[in-house]
Amino acid sequence: MHAQTFELSPGYRISRVIRGGWQLAGGHGAVDRSQAVTDLIAAFDAGIRTYDCADIYTGVEELIGEARERLFNERGAEAAKAMKVHTKLVPDLEKLATIDRDYIGGIVDKSLRKLKTEQIDLVQFHWWDYALPGYLDALGWLDEMRREGKVRNVGTTNFDTPHIAEILNAGIPLVSQQLQYSVLDQRPTHGLAQLAGENNVKFLCYGSVAGGFLSDKWLGQPEPEMPLENRSLVKYKLIIDDFGGWDLFQSLLGTLKTIGARHGVDIATIASAWVLEQPLVAAVIVGARNQAHALANAKIMDIELSDEDRRQIAAIIDRARGPEGDVYTLERDRTGRHGSIMHYNLNAGKK
């Protein structure tokens, strides 16, 4: 059994499964706000006490703020304090050339207000275009806000190895990097893992179930045709193609199903448990559409893979062709298969 919590920075512990917020942004269907808050608290009660959101996820920071407020009102200050919240700060592509401290500070203040808190536990910074150099300034301002107490920890989202090295060399104390990591996507091991290990930067991992592809639902199914029903599925289908195609993916699902049967859990739980035990991984970020999902996701922390389980998964991964390259490099190519489906100006017009 895994430890249920992880010390991300001195005195700051998170649950090893983090409740993702992107599914509450409305892109996966209408959101019942009252039910969403109830579901967020159900995750808390299941042991998933850390939440991930972003300034660009419409309405999600407010929902988490409401959940924190309800915890405070119904259970007191200690319960509200036990709820850890990580947000992302994602400046719009069109703003990058003119970014200043007021802009960054304004986003942080907005997040503080929506989350109903005086300190954000972790701000994870994303930057769309390395050709524009303002990311070091922006991270410097975030670090100033950390010293002022508005932000407890500073991390990054989807930076590659050379740029993480540059940020660390500039003296900015990163505690984490949020990135995509799964049995289908090993890019974090292509250089970043070594640098992160040397600098005590931990990984917070999304995509561990590949948008739902790594689930019993897809086992034995024919290859789906484009266009798929949402952008998330399109994105992860491209990863499956890079991994080695539908047949190899089906072999992987079959293997995960066999391992899951030994543990009494489903494919998705095994896929996430595998990520959780990789070096430098502090937590996996999972979505949950309802309370039953939250209870199932909490089981990820209870799985202890055997050497035989690991060997079987490794045997499939050894046959993979990709994805190649560094973290998020494919997605940064705005003319490529992966990058052309991204949305780059998600803050525009948001209050």
C-alpha positions, 0 to 999 in steps of 0.5 A, a space after each residue: 500500500 502506498 503512503 496516502 500523503 506526500 511531503 511536497 515541500 517542508 511541512 506541506 503534505 498533499 494526498 497522493 491522488 489529487 482531484 482534477 478540476 477540468 471536468 467541472 469547467 463545462 467542456 464535458 457537459 453542464 455542471 450542477 453547481 450544488 452537486 459539484 460542491 457535494 462531490 468535491 467534499 465526497 472526494 475529501 471524505 474519501 481521502 483525496 484532500 488535494 484539488 487541482 484547478 486553473 485560472 483558465 478552467 471556467 468556474 472551477 476555482 469558485 466551486 472549490 472555494 464554495 466547497 472550502 467554505 462549506 467545509 468551514 461552516 459545517 466542520 470548522 477551520 481545521 477541516 477547511 485547512 486540511 483542504 489543499 488547493 493547487 491552481 495553474 496560472 496560464 497567461 494568454 498567448 497574445 499577452 506574453 509579449 507585454 506581460 508585467 507584474 500587475 498582470 501576474 499579480 492580478 491573476 493571483 489576486 483573482 484566484 485568491 478571491 475565487 478560492 476564498 483563501 488568503 494563501 494559494 498552496 501551489 501556483 503552477 505556471 505555464 508559458 505557451 511560447 519560449 521565443 518570448 522571454 518573459 517567463 523568468 520575470 513572471 516566475 520571479 514575480 510569483 516567487 516574490 508573492 511566495 515571500 509575501 505569503 500570497 503563495 505557499 509554493 511555486 511550480 511549473 506546468 509542461 516546461 521542458 528540461 532545458 527551460 526547467 534548468 534555466 528557471 532553477 539556475 535563476 534561483 527560483 525554488 520550484 517544488 513541482 512540475 505538472 506534466 502528462 505521464 502514463 503507461 502510454 507516455 514516458 516523455 518525463 523520463 527523457 531527461 527531465 527526471 534526472 534534472 528533477 531528481 537532482 533538484 528535488 522537483 517532484 511530478 504531479 501527473 495528469 493523463 494517467 488514464 489518457 482521458 478515459 482510454 485506459 479503461 475497461 470501456 475500450 478493451 476489445 473495441 474497434 479503433 474509433 474514427 476521428 473526429 472524437 466527441 471531445 478535444 481530450 479524446 482527440 489529444 490522447 488518441 494521438 498519444 496512442 498512435 505515437 505509442 504504437 497504434 491500436 493493436 499495441 494499445 489493446 495488448 496493453 489494455 489486456 495486460 492491465 485488465 489481467 493485473 486488475 483482476 488480480 487486485 480486484 480493481 479496474 484498468 484505470 486504477 492499475 494504470 494510475 497506480 503504475 504512474 504513482 510508483 514511478 520515481 519523482 511522482 508525488 501524485 496523480 491528478 484524476 477527474 471524478 464525475 461523481 461520488 462513486 468515481 471519487 471512492 474508486 479513485 481513492 483506491 489507487 493509493 491502496 494498490 501495491 503492484 507486484 514484481 510480476 505486474 511491473 514486468 508485464 507492463 514493462 514488456 508492453 512498454 518496451 514495444 512502444 515507438 513513442 511518444 518521442 521527445 521532451 515533455 510537451 514538445 509535441 504539443 508546443 508545435 502549433 502547426 503539428 498534429 498535437 499542437 494544432 488542437 490546443 487553445 491558447 487564449 483561454 483567459 480572454 474576456 474572463 472576469 
